[in-house]
Amino acid sequence: MSERYSIAELCRVFEINRSSYYHKLTQLKRVDEARVLLRQRVIELHGQSRGSAGARVLSAALRLEGHAVGRYKASQLMRECRVFSTQRRRHRYRRAEKEARVAPHLLKRQFRATEPNQVWCGDVTSIWAGSCWLYLAAVLDLYARRIVGWALSRSPDSTLTRRAR
């Protein structure tokens, strides 16, 4: 059984003026022609990219055409048009078929440590610093899951990894 309330009662309960309610209704019914044109252009640009363009690419293309569209607005337009980027993932790590000659695989994929400082692992990553790349080497204690050493450099060489411990 459903109950029906008048608009006047609902507006009073939610402390909204009736005129505001009716104004919002007319806004919802009104068609935004500029947005409709933007949606059409999004569909065209997405089609030209063979389905690979995402929100960033579409917003940049629309800005070049003189539209004030940022990444988030482009994302909303894509959702409204039911258009999605179909780019594949860039990289998948492959399992090594044989052990590397440089460093033996001592852990054998057993990453659980039973006490502190028993197993450390490290990695190097690149960071864009505005005008150049910087490289960060970090060493992690697998027991505590905490960084025990790190170093920053302009080149990803063995000196960087040695300084990280």
Summary of the structure (lengths in Angstrom):
residues: 165
radius of gyration: 28.0
end to end distance: 70.0
largest distance: 79.5
contacts: 340
relative contact order: 0.07
helix: 38%
strand: 16%
